[in-house]
Amino acid sequence: MSRLSPLLLTLFALLASTLAVVHRIPATQQRVPIEVLKSLRGLDGLDSEIQLKPHLPEEASTHLARVRQLEREVSKFRQQSAGPLSSISEHADDDNSSSSSGSTIPLDVSNYGYLIVGNVSVGTPAQQLRLNFDINRAHLYVVGQGATYTYSYSSSSGSKVGGRNRVFNVSQSSTYQGSPPFIADTLYRSGGVGSDVINVGEGISLNATVQVASTVSYNMAYYNMDGSFGLSTNNSGAPGQTLMAEVMPHLDEPVVTVWVNRSSAGCSCNGEGEITLGGLNPEKCNAARWTNVGNGTGSYNNLPSFNVSSISGPPTGNGSCANSVEAQFTISLDTRYSTIYTSIQVQDVFVKASGAVYNRTKYSYVVPADKVATAQPVILNLASGGQLQMTADDYIVKGWDGTNYLYVYGYYDQNKVPVDTIQLGQSFLTNHCVSQNLQTGEWSLTPIVKAAPPAADQ
């Protein structure tokens, strides 16, 4: 439990003592402000129908003044703990909170860690599809019956989608209703739009907007999925609501949380994951360390993002030289890549924090084996206040050849990655749960709960 608990205990004790003072006063002299009475109604031992006058003797007034002061302190503490993402801070204080568990959907990680895929049914009768739960998209996309692959926006290859991909048959659903226009993107090129019943997780059923693609990028031939379940609240100016805006009224809390466990951070491998709709997944996500990072401006490629004012590592030169970059940065969460992409200046902070050296044979920065254990954290100073710490596990990855690579790549070319942008890829996201407040669009991060190492044989 957090520091909030003693505050609440003190608050309740003062409320009880205030009520005791009030009940010791003869009924003809009981005088309590009506707004105080309303706030206390429902407490045991207080008759909600008592008519009281707007004044209190000095002893009771002192108690009520202290109660109100403590209420303000509790409110201030909650705001400082997690900022506007209050649902996270409140549930983090309650280890036994059932509502914080939400509806959890098991996922498979595939296509080199790029996709996190789970089952969703669409239509009546239900058609089972495997959808990628995507923090970079805002809508529900499915591949329609008879859809074809295309190599470009202007032409179609003519070959029908098949193989590993299942398709949604509009004509077989009695509840499907069309309502254009289709929202095209790089993967789903054209199609129709309608609404239909979807079922996701445990007990979440609703009528949602469905983008039914008739032509899709040929990349779909390699993806083990049948569409996308958009988790982003950023509509990017597209018409209509986001999928999360439609789902939110059906959740216990306006929160969606992503946990992904790839078998090795940043590697070309598969794994497992969970999406929790309406909760925080305290079994997999460290409930005590949620950090509200806000919602960034100037997002690169429309990715989920937040802003930082500076990036700093440990001082160099026996502590005499600063190791930091003082500038406004946009931090983007990007599941498409395994590495961290940024500018040369920011890469240098990680190089100095880890003791990495450039290996001309491998064309990469490599961290010597004797330096891995002493690699220092890099601190992201949030523009909204507070800090986010990146440990060595977030930016050093052991490759298939046993080499410890610095998984931070710096670019001089701003056309590839703007100098004021840092893209945090799978090496970082594998070690962190990501949660979004669907009402405010703000993001929060916390370390994953790591399994204890197996006990050594006696």
C-alpha positions in Angstrom: 0.0 0.0 0.0 1.2 3.5 -0.7 1.5 6.6 1.5 -2.2 7.3 0.7 -3.4 4.7 3.1 -2.4 6.5 6.4 -4.0 9.7 5.0 -7.3 7.9 4.5 -7.2 6.3 7.9 -6.6 9.7 9.5 -9.5 11.1 7.5 -11.9 8.4 8.6 -10.8 8.8 12.2 -11.5 12.5 12.1 -14.9 11.9 10.5 -15.8 9.5 13.3 -14.7 12.0 16.0 -16.6 14.8 14.3 -19.8 12.7 14.3 -19.3 11.9 18.0 -19.0 15.6 18.8 -22.2 16.3 16.8 -24.2 13.6 18.6 -23.1 14.9 22.1 -24.8 18.2 21.3 -28.5 18.5 22.2 -30.8 18.1 19.2 -32.0 21.7 19.5 -28.4 23.0 19.2 -27.2 20.8 16.3 -26.2 23.1 13.5 -24.2 21.6 10.5 -23.8 23.1 7.1 -26.1 21.3 4.7 -23.3 20.6 2.2 -21.3 18.8 5.0 -24.4 16.7 5.9 -24.7 15.7 2.2 -21.1 14.6 2.1 -21.5 12.5 5.3 -24.8 10.8 4.4 -24.5 7.1 4.2 -22.1 6.7 7.1 -23.3 4.4 9.8 -25.0 6.1 12.7 -26.0 9.3 10.8 -29.7 9.8 10.1 -29.8 11.3 6.6 -33.2 13.0 7.4 -32.0 15.1 10.4 -32.7 18.8 9.8 -29.7 20.8 10.9 -28.9 24.5 10.9 -25.8 26.2 9.3 -23.6 26.5 12.3 -21.4 24.3 14.5 -19.9 24.7 18.0 -16.1 25.4 17.9 -15.0 21.8 18.7 -16.9 20.3 15.8 -15.9 23.1 13.4 -12.3 22.4 14.2 -12.7 18.7 13.4 -14.5 19.5 10.1 -11.8 22.0 9.0 -9.2 19.3 9.6 -11.3 16.8 7.6 -11.5 19.1 4.6 -7.8 19.8 4.8 -7.0 16.1 4.7 -9.4 15.6 1.8 -7.4 18.3 -0.1 -4.2 16.5 0.8 -5.5 13.1 -0.4 -6.7 14.7 -3.7 -3.3 16.5 -4.2 -1.4 13.3 -3.5 -3.4 11.3 -6.1 -2.8 14.0 -8.7 1.0 14.0 -8.0 1.1 10.2 -8.0 -0.2 9.6 -11.5 -1.4 13.0 -12.9 -4.6 12.9 -14.9 -4.5 9.1 -15.3 -6.3 8.8 -11.9 -7.7 5.4 -12.6 -4.2 3.9 -12.6 -3.1 5.6 -9.4 -6.3 4.6 -7.5 -6.1 0.9 -8.5 -2.3 0.8 -7.8 -3.2 1.6 -4.2 -5.5 -1.3 -3.9 -3.8 -4.7 -4.1 -7.2 -6.5 -3.9 -9.0 -4.4 -6.4 -11.1 -6.6 -8.6 -12.0 -3.9 -11.1 -8.3 -3.4 -11.9 -8.2 -6.8 -13.5 -10.5 -5.9 -16.4 -11.1 -8.3 -19.2 -7.9 -10.0 -20.3 -7.4 -11.4 -23.8 -4.5 -13.9 -24.3 -2.3 -13.1 -27.4 0.3 -14.8 -29.6 3.3 -12.8 -30.6 4.3 -13.5 -34.2 6.1 -12.2 -37.3 9.4 -11.4 -35.5 7.7 -9.8 -32.5 5.8 -7.3 -34.7 2.3 -8.7 -34.3 0.3 -9.4 -31.1 -2.7 -11.4 -32.2 -5.8 -12.5 -30.4 -9.3 -13.9 -31.1 -12.2 -11.6 -31.8 -15.6 -12.7 -33.2 -17.5 -10.5 -35.6 -21.1 -10.8 -36.9 -24.1 -13.0 -36.3 -23.6 -15.9 -36.2 -20.1 -15.2 -34.9 -17.2 -15.4 -37.4 -13.9 -16.1 -35.5 -11.0 -13.9 -36.6 -7.4 -13.4 -35.4 -6.8 -9.7 -35.1 -3.6 -7.8 -34.4 -4.1 -5.6 -31.3 -2.4 -2.5 -32.6 -1.5 0.6 -30.6 -0.6 2.4 -33.9 -4.1 2.1 -35.4 -7.5 3.5 -34.3 -10.1 1.4 -36.1 -11.3 -2.1 -36.5 -10.2 -3.6 -39.8 -11.1 -7.1 -41.2 -10.2 -8.7 -44.6 -13.4 -9.1 -46.6 -14.6 -12.2 -48.5 -13.1 -12.1 -52.0 -10.4 -9.5 -51.1 -7.3 -9.3 -53.3 -3.7 -8.3 -52.7 -2.2 -5.1 -54.2 1.4 -4.0 -54.7 0.5 -0.3 -54.8 -2.4 2.1 -54.2 -3.3 2.2 -57.9 -3.2 -1.5 -59.0 -4.3 -4.9 -57.8 -2.3 -8.1 -58.2 -5.5 -10.0 -58.8 -4.6 -12.9 -56.4 -7.2 -13.5 -53.7 -6.4 -13.3 -50.0 -6.0 -16.8 -48.6 -3.6 -19.2 -47.0 -3.0 -18.1 -43.5 -5.6 -15.3 -43.6 -9.2 -15.9 -42.7 -11.8 -13.5 -44.1 -15.1 -11.9 -43.0 -18.1 -12.7 -45.1 -20.5 -9.8 -44.9 -23.4 -11.7 -46.5 -23.3 -14.4 -43.8 -23.9 -11.9 -41.0 -27.5 -11.0 -40.3 -26.5 -8.0 -38.2 -24.1 -6.3 -40.6 -25.2 -2.8 -41.8 -23.2 -0.7 -44.3 -22.3 2.9 -43.6 -19.4 4.4 -45.7 -16.7 5.9 -46.1 -13.8 3.4 -45.8 -10.7 4.7 -44.0 -7.7 3.6 -46.0 -4.1 3.2 -44.7 -0.9 1.6 -45.8 -2.1 -2.0 -45.1 -5.8 -1.8 -45.9 -6.1 0.0 -49.2 -9.8 0.0 -50.1 -13.1 -1.5 -49.1 -16.5 -0.8 -47.5 -17.6 0.3 -44.0 -20.4 -1.0 -41.9 -21.3 -1.9 -38.3 -21.7 -5.2 -36.7 -21.7 -7.1 -33.4 -18.2 -7.9 -32.0 -17.3 -10.0 -29.0 -13.9 -9.5 -27.4 -12.6 -10.7 -24.1 -14.9 -11.8 -21.3 -18.4 -10.3 -21.5 -17.6 -7.4 -23.8 -20.1 -7.3 -26.6 -21.1 -4.3 -28.7 -22.1 -2.9 -32.0 -18.9 -1.4 -33.6 -17.8 0.2 -36.8 -16.1 -2.4 -39.1 -13.7 -1.4 -41.9 -14.1 -4.4 -44.4 -11.1 -4.3 -46.8 -11.5 -5.5 -50.4 -7.8 -4.8 -51.3 -4.9 -5.2 -48.9 -1.1 -4.8 -49.1 0.7 -7.9 -50.2 2.4 -7.8 -46.8 -0.8 -9.5 -45.5 0.4 -12.6 -47.2 3.2 -12.9 -44.7 1.2 -11.7 -41.6 -0.5 -14.3 -39.4 -3.6 -12.2 -38.9 -7.0 -11.5 -40.4 -7.2 -7.8 -39.6 -6.4 -5.2 -36.9 -8.0 -4.2 -33.6 -7.0 -0.5 -33.2 -6.1 0.5 -29.6 -5.2 4.1 -30.4 -7.4 7.0 -29.5 -5.8 9.2 -32.1 -8.3 9.5 -35.0 -5.9 11.5 -37.2 -8.8 13.5 -38.6 -10.6 10.5 -40.0 -14.4 10.6 -40.0 -16.3 8.8 -37.2 -15.3 7.5 -33.8 -12.2 5.5 -32.9 -12.8 1.8 -32.0 -11.8 2.6 -28.4 -14.4 5.3 -28.2 -17.0 2.7 -29.0 -15.6 0.1 -26.7 -15.0 2.5 -23.7 -18.7 2.6 -22.4 -18.6 -1.2 -22.0 -15.5 -1.2 -19.7 -15.3 -1.1 -15.9 -12.6 1.5 -16.2 -11.6 3.7 -19.2 -8.2 2.0 -19.5 -6.5 -0.4 -21.9 -3.2 -2.2 -20.9 -0.7 -4.1 -23.1 1.7 -6.7 -21.8 4.0 -8.5 -24.2 6.6 -11.2 -23.3 8.9 -11.9 -26.2 11.2 -14.8 -25.5 14.2 -12.4 -25.8 14.1 -8.6 -26.0 14.6 -7.3 -29.5 15.2 -10.7 -31.1 13.5 -12.1 -34.2 11.3 -14.4 -32.2 7.8 -15.1 -31.0 6.2 -15.1 -27.6 3.0 -14.4 -25.7 1.1 -11.3 -24.6 -2.1 -10.0 -23.0 -4.5 -7.1 -23.7 -6.5 -6.0 -20.7 -9.6 -4.0 -21.5 -10.8 -1.9 -18.6 -8.0 -2.7 -16.2 -4.3 -2.7 -15.4 -3.2 -6.4 -15.3 -1.6 -6.3 -11.9 -0.3 -9.9 -12.3 1.9 -9.0 -15.2 2.5 -5.2 -14.6 4.2 -3.7 -11.5 1.3 -1.9 -9.8 3.6 0.3 -7.6 5.6 1.9 -10.4 3.2 3.3 -12.9 4.4 6.5 -14.4 2.1 8.8 -16.3 4.1 10.1 -19.2 1.3 12.1 -20.8 0.3 12.4 -24.4 2.9 13.9 -26.8 2.6 16.5 -29.5 4.5 16.3 -32.8 4.3 12.5 -33.0 6.4 10.9 -35.7 4.4 8.9 -38.2 1.3 9.3 -35.9 2.7 6.9 -33.3 1.6 6.9 -29.6 4.0 9.4 -28.0 4.9 11.6 -25.0 7.3 14.5 -24.6 10.6 14.9 -22.6 12.6 18.0 -21.9 16.0 16.4 -21.6 17.9 13.0 -21.6 20.7 12.4 -19.2 23.2 9.6 -18.4 25.9 9.4 -15.7 28.6 12.1 -15.9 31.8 11.2 -17.6 35.5 12.2 -17.0 35.5 11.3 -13.3 32.2 13.1 -12.9 33.4 16.4 -14.4 31.6 16.2 -17.7 27.9 16.2 -18.2 26.4 13.4 -20.3 23.0 14.8 -21.4 21.1 16.4 -24.2 19.0 19.4 -23.3 16.2 19.7 -25.8 12.5 19.0 -26.3 12.0 15.5 -27.6 9.0 13.4 -28.8 9.2 9.8 -27.6 7.3 7.4 -29.8 6.2 3.9 -28.9 6.8 1.8 -32.0 6.1 -2.0 -32.0 7.2 -2.3 -35.6 10.9 -2.3 -34.8 13.1 -4.1 -32.3 15.6 -1.3 -31.8 15.6 2.3 -30.5 16.0 4.9 -33.3 17.1 8.4 -32.5 19.7 11.1 -33.4 23.5 10.7 -33.1 23.5 13.1 -30.1 21.1 10.9 -28.1 22.9 7.7 -29.1 26.1 9.1 -27.6 24.4 9.4 -24.2 23.7 5.6 -24.3 27.2 4.9 -25.5 28.7 6.7 -22.6 26.3 5.1 -20.1 27.1 1.6 -21.2 30.8 1.8 -22.2 29.9 0.5 -25.7 32.6 0.6 -28.4 32.0 0.6 -32.1 32.7 -2.8 -33.8 33.7 -2.3 -37.5 33.2 -5.9 -38.3 29.6 -6.0 -37.0 28.9 -2.3 -38.0 27.3 -1.7 -34.6 28.1 -0.5 -31.1 28.9 -3.5 -28.9 29.0 -3.6 -25.1 32.0 -5.6 -23.7 30.9 -8.5 -21.5 32.6 -7.0 -18.4 30.7 -3.7 -19.0 27.2 -5.1 -19.1 26.7 -5.4 -15.4 28.0 -1.9 -14.7 26.0 -0.2 -17.5 24.1 2.8 -16.1 20.5 3.9 -16.5 19.6 6.7 -18.9 17.0 9.2 -17.5 14.2 10.7 -19.6 13.1 13.9 -17.9 9.4 14.2 -18.7 8.0 17.5 -20.0 5.0 17.0 -17.7 7.3 16.6 -14.6 8.9 13.4 -13.2 11.3 11.0 -14.7 11.3 7.7 -16.6 14.4 5.5 -16.1 15.7 3.3 -18.9 17.9 0.5 -17.5 20.5 -1.6 -19.3 17.9 -4.2 -20.1 16.0 -1.7 -22.1 18.9 -0.8 -24.5 21.4 -3.7 -24.4 20.4 -6.9 -26.2 22.3 -10.2 -26.5 22.2 -11.3 -30.1 22.0 -14.8 -31.5 25.8 -14.8 -31.8 26.2 -14.0 -28.1 27.3 -10.4 -28.7 25.9 -7.7 -26.4 24.6 -5.1 -28.8 23.7 -1.5 -28.0 20.2 -1.5 -29.4 20.2 2.3 -30.0 20.8 3.5 -33.6 21.6 7.1 -34.3 20.9 8.9 -37.6 22.3 12.0 -39.2 19.5 11.9 -41.8 16.5 13.7 -40.4 14.4 12.2 -43.3 14.7 8.8 -41.6 14.2 9.9 -38.0 13.9 13.6 -37.0 16.6 14.8 -34.6 14.0 15.6 -31.9 12.4 12.1 -32.0 13.2 8.9 -30.1 11.4 5.7 -31.2 11.3 3.1 -28.4 11.0 -0.3 -30.0 10.6 -3.9 -28.8 13.7 -3.9 -26.7 12.1 -1.3 -24.4 8.5 -2.4 -24.7 9.3 -6.0 -23.8 10.3 -4.8 -20.4 7.4 -2.5 -19.8 3.6 -2.6 -19.7 1.9 0.2 -21.6 -1.5 1.6 -20.5 -3.7 4.3 -22.0 -6.4 6.4 -20.4 -9.1 6.3 -23.1 -10.7 9.5 -21.8 -7.6 11.7 -21.9 -5.5 9.8 -24.4 -2.6 9.9 -21.9 -0.1 7.0 -21.7 1.5 5.4 -18.6 4.3 2.9 -18.3 5.5 0.5 -15.7 8.1 -2.3 -15.5 6.7 -5.8 -16.1 6.5 -8.3 -13.2 9.4 -10.6 -13.9 9.2 -14.2 -12.9 11.5 -15.3 -10.1 14.5 -17.4 -11.2 14.2 -21.1 -10.6 15.6 -22.3 -7.2 19.0 -23.9 -7.4 19.1 -27.6 -6.9 20.2 -28.6 -3.4 
